[in-house]
């Protein structure tokens, strides 16, 4: 434990993570400006994971055009709530067409999430507002994106093109410093900073 403490101190010094309280405030600021979207599979077996992706594709095809012109997180929140029943029906239809009878449920509220990377951005761990679709037991790995700002149409596999789209949308809602802190292409050190911070919290 003593060696681990010494290592943490060294890393904290090297990477400038000396003001933990300030970093926590920044994490909270970022988490309050986003709405995440998660589709959680029944299980981790291949069939359930593929089914999850089919549900994800159809739900995004339906909801993203309604969200793309949203001007605020409040507007996006209302759009999601107004379309919740239709989204559930879409998910149920896909599941039934694939020959399964999994129940589908949804939640919309604040959830704790670990540090997570989506394309060229890495969101710090924190308590985020999230719309979640749970398929069956909801015990499998999830697929996720950001509903506000609307990043679910951004193909994160397209490298520089998707990076520019992500940057444009995120900068609409985040300050320059906030965006810089989550931009992998701008500051790769921040990922390690957040991991160190989370490890320190776990040791308290």
Secondary structure per residue as TSV (DSSP state, phi and psi in degrees):
chain	resnum	aa	ss	phi	psi
A	1	X	-	360.0	-38.0
A	2	X	H	-64.7	-41.4
A	3	X	H	-63.9	-41.1
A	4	X	H	-62.2	-40.3
A	5	X	H	-63.0	-41.7
A	6	X	H	-63.8	-43.4
A	7	X	H	-61.4	-43.2
A	8	X	H	-61.7	-41.3
A	9	X	H	-63.1	-41.2
A	10	X	H	-64.4	-47.1
A	11	X	H	-63.9	-38.7
A	12	X	H	-62.3	-41.2
A	13	X	H	-66.6	-46.5
A	14	X	H	-62.0	-43.5
A	15	X	T	-97.0	7.6
A	16	X	T	72.8	19.8
A	17	X	-	-88.1	60.2
A	18	X	-	-91.6	-21.7
A	19	X	-	-108.6	80.1
A	20	X	H	-62.9	-39.4
A	21	X	H	-62.8	-41.8
A	22	X	H	-63.3	-39.8
A	23	X	H	-65.3	-39.9
A	24	X	H	-62.4	-38.9
A	25	X	H	-63.2	-42.1
A	26	X	H	-63.6	-41.3
A	27	X	H	-58.9	-43.8
A	28	X	H	-65.9	-40.0
A	29	X	H	-60.2	-44.1
A	30	X	H	-66.1	-45.8
A	31	X	H	-65.0	-25.6
A	32	X	T	-81.4	-4.9
A	33	X	T	-110.3	3.2
A	34	X	-	-126.2	154.3
A	35	X	E	-122.0	121.2
A	36	X	E	-93.7	156.3
A	37	X	E	-127.0	125.3
A	38	X	E	-128.5	135.6
A	39	X	E	-116.2	117.9
A	40	X	E	-108.0	122.8
A	41	X	-	-72.7	159.6
A	42	X	S	-60.5	-42.1
A	43	X	-	-153.9	-174.8
A	44	X	S	-95.5	3.9
A	45	X	S	-70.4	158.3
A	46	X	H	-59.0	-40.9
A	47	X	H	-62.7	-46.8
A	48	X	H	-66.4	-36.1
A	49	X	H	-68.5	-39.2
A	50	X	H	-66.6	-38.6
A	51	X	H	-62.7	-41.0
A	52	X	H	-55.8	-44.1
A	53	X	H	-68.1	-35.0
A	54	X	H	-65.0	-43.6
A	55	X	H	-61.9	-45.0
A	56	X	H	-57.1	-47.1
A	57	X	H	-60.3	-45.0
A	58	X	H	-72.3	-36.9
A	59	X	H	-66.3	-43.6
A	60	X	H	-64.4	-40.8
A	61	X	H	-57.9	-34.6
A	62	X	H	-80.8	-48.1
A	63	X	H	-89.1	-29.7
A	64	X	H	-62.4	-40.2
A	65	X	H	-60.0	-27.5
A	66	X	H	-78.2	-24.3
A	67	X	H	-95.6	-20.6
A	68	X	T	-63.4	-25.2
A	69	X	T	-103.9	10.2
A	70	X	-	-63.4	135.8
A	71	X	-	-97.5	-9.7
A	72	X	S	-153.3	162.3
A	73	X	H	-66.2	-32.6
A	74	X	H	-64.7	-43.0
A	75	X	H	-63.6	-43.3
A	76	X	H	-64.1	-39.5
A	77	X	H	-59.7	-44.6
A	78	X	H	-66.6	-39.6
A	79	X	H	-62.1	-43.3
A	80	X	H	-63.4	-46.3
A	81	X	H	-63.8	-40.7
A	82	X	H	-66.3	-25.8
A	83	X	T	-105.4	6.8
A	84	X	H	-57.5	-46.5
A	85	X	H	-63.6	-40.4
A	86	X	H	-66.1	-37.5
A	87	X	H	-63.0	-42.9
A	88	X	H	-61.3	-43.0
A	89	X	H	-62.3	-40.0
A	90	X	H	-62.4	-46.2
A	91	X	H	-62.2	-43.8
A	92	X	H	-63.2	-38.4
A	93	X	H	-63.6	-46.5
A	94	X	H	-61.5	-43.9
A	95	X	H	-64.3	-43.1
A	96	X	H	-65.3	-41.6
A	97	X	H	-63.3	-26.4
A	98	X	T	-86.7	0.7
A	99	X	T	89.0	19.6
A	100	X	-	-116.3	158.5
A	101	X	-	-121.0	29.9
A	102	X	-	-60.6	139.4
A	103	X	-	-76.2	150.6
A	104	X	E	-122.0	133.2
A	105	X	E	-134.3	165.3
A	106	X	E	-137.6	154.4
A	107	X	E	-134.3	148.5
A	108	X	E	-139.4	106.8
A	109	X	E	-176.0	-165.5
A	110	X	E	-94.1	134.6
A	111	X	E	-134.9	149.9
A	112	X	E	-85.4	130.6
A	113	X	E	-129.8	146.8
A	114	X	-	-76.8	173.6
A	115	X	-	-58.3	137.3
A	116	X	E	-147.9	139.3
A	117	X	E	-106.7	134.6
A	118	X	E	-132.4	101.5
A	119	X	T	65.5	-121.1
A	120	X	T	-97.7	10.9
A	121	X	E	-119.7	145.5
A	122	X	E	-123.7	112.7
A	123	X	E	-83.6	134.3
A	124	X	-	-67.6	158.8
A	125	X	S	-63.4	151.4
A	126	X	E	165.9	-176.1
A	127	X	E	-99.3	103.4
A	128	X	E	-107.3	151.2
A	129	X	E	-74.5	133.6
A	130	X	E	-148.8	140.6
A	131	X	E	-102.2	123.0
A	132	X	E	-125.1	135.0
A	133	X	E	-106.9	124.6
A	134	X	E	-111.1	122.0
A	135	X	E	-99.4	124.0
A	136	X	T	59.0	-125.3
A	137	X	T	-75.5	-15.8
A	138	X	-	61.0	39.5
A	139	X	-	-108.8	5.0
A	140	X	S	-98.4	176.7
A	141	X	-	-63.2	150.8
A	142	X	E	-106.5	156.0
A	143	X	E	-103.9	143.0
A	144	X	E	-144.5	157.3
A	145	X	E	-153.5	-170.2
A	146	X	E	-114.0	122.4
A	147	X	E	-83.5	-35.4
A	148	X	E	-135.2	122.7
A	149	X	T	-62.4	158.1
A	150	X	T	-72.9	92.8
A	151	X	-	-105.4	-1.3
A	152	X	T	-67.8	-15.4
A	153	X	T	-91.1	-8.7
A	154	X	-	-76.9	120.7
A	155	X	-	-82.7	103.3
A	156	X	T	-70.3	-6.0
A	157	X	T	-86.0	-5.7
A	158	X	S	-94.4	24.1
A	159	X	T	53.0	-124.0
A	160	X	H	-60.2	-35.0
A	161	X	H	-63.0	-49.2
A	162	X	H	-67.7	-32.2
A	163	X	H	-61.4	-42.1
A	164	X	H	-67.4	-39.2
A	165	X	H	-63.8	-44.7
A	166	X	H	-62.8	-44.8
A	167	X	H	-60.0	-45.7
A	168	X	H	-60.0	-46.4
A	169	X	H	-70.0	-42.3
A	170	X	H	-68.2	-34.6
A	171	X	T	-70.2	-13.7
A	172	X	T	-71.9	-26.2
A	173	X	T	-117.7	-17.5
A	174	X	S	-108.4	150.7
A	175	X	-	-71.0	168.4
A	176	X	H	-58.6	-44.3
A	177	X	H	-68.2	-38.6
A	178	X	H	-63.9	-44.2
A	179	X	H	-65.5	-41.8
A	180	X	H	-58.8	-34.3
A	181	X	H	-72.6	-18.2
A	182	X	H	-112.3	-2.6
A	183	X	B	-86.0	109.1
A	184	X	T	-63.0	-33.8
A	185	X	T	-76.2	-16.2
A	186	X	T	-98.4	-38.5
A	187	X	-	-149.9	87.9
A	188	X	T	-68.5	-21.4
A	189	X	H	-67.1	-23.9
A	190	X	H	-63.5	-31.1
A	191	X	H	-59.9	-46.5
A	192	X	H	-66.4	-36.3
A	193	X	H	-58.7	-47.8
A	194	X	H	-65.5	-37.2
A	195	X	H	-65.5	-40.2
A	196	X	H	-63.3	-43.5
A	197	X	H	-60.7	-44.9
A	198	X	H	-63.4	-37.4
A	199	X	H	-67.3	-39.4
A	200	X	H	-61.8	-42.1
A	201	X	H	-60.9	-41.6
A	202	X	H	-67.2	-20.9
A	203	X	H	-88.3	-8.9
A	204	X	-	-71.8	360.0
